[in-house]
């Protein structure tokens, strides 16, 4: 019943988003665009990553068959398109096969399997398809924010960011002075955040096929919920970022013609009375909160119980992602503070749900929600005070974030102690 309800809600949400996309952006929504990719060249997206997640429910023999079938379908379609002269980029060459295989496994589960085996296969397909659909939904959300939010609130956030010392401007200068190698590494980390998440998720789900069940909580759940809820705040608090609002823009979508001033990263903006400013209809309003920070925080959390190499990788990915978000001018410092609180609140909510609404978890969710709300309200209505009194509001921002972190660590450690298996007594030697 729970999975059926979740499926109905998800389908309703996708239908509503399909209608909204056609109305506000004049383009196909997630359902139609995904259906087109059964035949037409797919847009860049995690199709094979979704297939990899789906395959955690299969045996090794079935995995080889599924992967070989997907690659074979892609080779055939690629050959047909090449013979027909269809123009394709490197990112659009492959991916249809993964989608066909996931749908094929769903058909097999419904028609050829019964009971727990059917449920497990459908859960695997649902997990893989949710990842694929999540990317589609995220891209469409960003498009809608650009089309519907013509005024952005960057001057408010930039003013509030004085409380933290304008870290994006400092990081931008440091990154520029560090050379191209550092920039290339950080750009790779920033762009491949989903790949890191898939690696961690596959580690967490490595025993699903053998145990015939999913663990109670894993990274994919947190990732998807962050991606689903985050863009709603983009609609409430539209912000494009320092490199767009105070610099030349990135990838040519913003540009100096829309910037408040061409200052980033050399000169921090002066303190003045903030006001909304117009911006183009192409650049996503995707800064508040920083979802890259939220996702990197989730990866860091979920690698804490892994082997040493995975823990080091999670730490590196978090530090590199924070450095990239600031150094490339994609986010203000206050965005990152909100992103950390946002991630910990969602992670706690999902874990508390697994514990049947644990009271301490619910208290932490309420506290995290209150802190997150207070942060957004202060950025919007107290930016001048934050800029004028950085000695007060800077530490207050960091203490607010640190309090949520401390509360989360204390709560989850108590949960882990209560769920840890009791130590077994050692067998006593038998006396002759």
Helices and strands as residue ranges (DSSP letters): H 2-24, H 30-36, H 47-54, G 55-57, H 60-84, G 90-92, H 96-112, H 115-148, E 151-152, H 154-160, G 161-164, H 167-178, H 180-191, H 193-204, H 208-211, H 219-236, H 242-245, G 256-258, E 277-278, H 291-302, H 308-327, H 333-354, H 359-381, H 383-388, H 390-419
